[in-house]
Amino acid sequence: MSELDHTLELLGDLVACPTVSSESNLACIDMLAERLEKAGARVEVFKDETGEKANLYASLGPDVKGGILLSGHSDVVPVEGQDWSSDPFAMTEANGRLHGRGTCDMKGFIAACVAMAPQLAAQASSRPLHFAFTHDEEVGCLGAKSLADQLKNRENLPSVAIIGEPTSMRVVEGHKGCCEYTTRFSGRSGHGSDPAAGVNAVEYASRYIARLMELRETLKARTPPASPFEPPWTTINTGALIGGHAHNVIPAQAEVQWEMRPVAEGDASFVRGELQRYINEMLLPEMQAIAPEAAIWTETVGETPGLMPMSEGEAAALACALTGSNGGALVPFNTEAGIFQQLGIDVIVCGPGSIEQAHKPDEYLEISQLQQCLAMLERLGPRLA
């Protein structure tokens, strides 16, 4: 079998593991661990506190500093509510495209790396090659943060990392951070015929959203003069407003799910501070004047750092040489790259598939993109000797 055939076979097996973030990824991780162990890798599996999720970290070659890390997340987004033409967890091929949940984001990259592991193991005589496959990237990069804690005190960390998110094999040097929050409102229920007798949590949540929208405009004025991103300012998005049960009932509970994508240091703390001031000075006093038990609190779902472009970085130079690219790009979406960058690793993002296909029904990865990824890994081998 060719390397492409091995990759396609493994990718089909990975897609068949329904590693939606709400479910376990252990079967997927066990499969990858077995493949890497057969290739001669030193494999470590780190389970989370529930025992249902795990990260994998594996190494080929000498146990020294300065290795190269290939990293991807094993979890995928849900398929509920999406109109798929075929079973999302059974990979199908049509017109040069591989359809299935996770083919693009980002099991295609993982399959290519692991399929190439035996060949790369034979070449990694001087410089180590590492693999990191994480859980729960789609819900706050939880696995990568946990893995970073496991690795941060190790002496022989890699010096370069390639995060294989779908970039159409372009080399990406930077992206914004991503901060996700859920703000909850607890008021007092009552009959809709007398609104003043209760505390309408949905209405207060709506006012909170209005304040988010005001701050979104304020952030445009804080745009750094040389911001390389598009859009160049920190953005805020309201993803969901949940609350209420019936037309004639004052809702006592509501929640707002929102996110912020910072570009400048201090923007995130500025937004959080302004929101807390608005709660303390405006919303809560009004709510508690009627219902002393009323409350507003915010849960931090995840705060993931951005990837800051590195001038003359080894990672970008290496990736450009491996792919034939002339330079790095910037993207608006967030990845785990910034977490590894905080470990002192020089990081870029480069992987097969288009982000335009990620998270959508009939998600697909073009076989030609997978071939380009395999070619990149083929060129990587001699650099490990």
Protein Blocks (a to p, Z undefined) as FASTA:
>chain_A
ZZklmmmmmmmmmmmpccbfkbcfklmmmmmmmmmmmnopacdddddfkopaccdddded
jddehiacddddfbdcdfehiacfbdfklccdeehiacdehklmomkmmmmmmmmmmmmm
mmmmmbccdddddehklnoommmmmmmmmmmmpmkbcfbdcdfbdehhpacfbdcddddd
ddddddddddfklmmlpccfklmmmmmmmmmmmmmmmmmmmpcfklcbdcfbdcdddfbd
cedjbfklccfbdcdddddddfbghjlmmmmmmmmmmmmmmmmmmmmmmmmmbccddddf
bacddddddehifklmmmmmmnopabdcddfbdcfklmmmmnopacddddedjfklgopa
hiacdfklmmmmmmmmmmmmmmmZZ
